[in-house]
Amino acid sequence: AISDLRADRYYGPVLSPDQKYVAFNGLTSGIHLFDIEANAVVFIASQGTSPTFSPDGKYLIYAVTTDNGHEFESGELVLIDLEKHAYRYISNPNNEIRIRATLSKNAEFIAYQTDDNKIFRAELPLKTK
């Protein structure tokens, strides 16, 4: 087992296409990234859901949302460059509530859903911090 049930409950495991990582959700602890070769969790985001890898396995994207118990109040997307060990929030100039996303190869494009069930596709400039 790669999760510690004494710490949290986990769901939604996703294996990277290159089989180097497993990303999964903690019910209260956010996104976990398990490095298979290192046999360890190498990243934990205190918030986040719906992790998805790019087809080349170089990037991970997930959503960070807040809600009032009934409706989403905010929703941002976070992109992790797994080779550079860098992350960034994806620009959201219209303040949309973004809740799910997928990436193209090399994270050049993104497809995402908003809380009002609209689907978008956008080009991503690759600048991480």
Salt bridges, closest charged atoms under 4 A:
ASP4 OD1 - ARG6 NE 2.89
GLU96 OE1 - ARG98 NE 2.98
ASP116 OD2 - LYS118 NZ 3.80
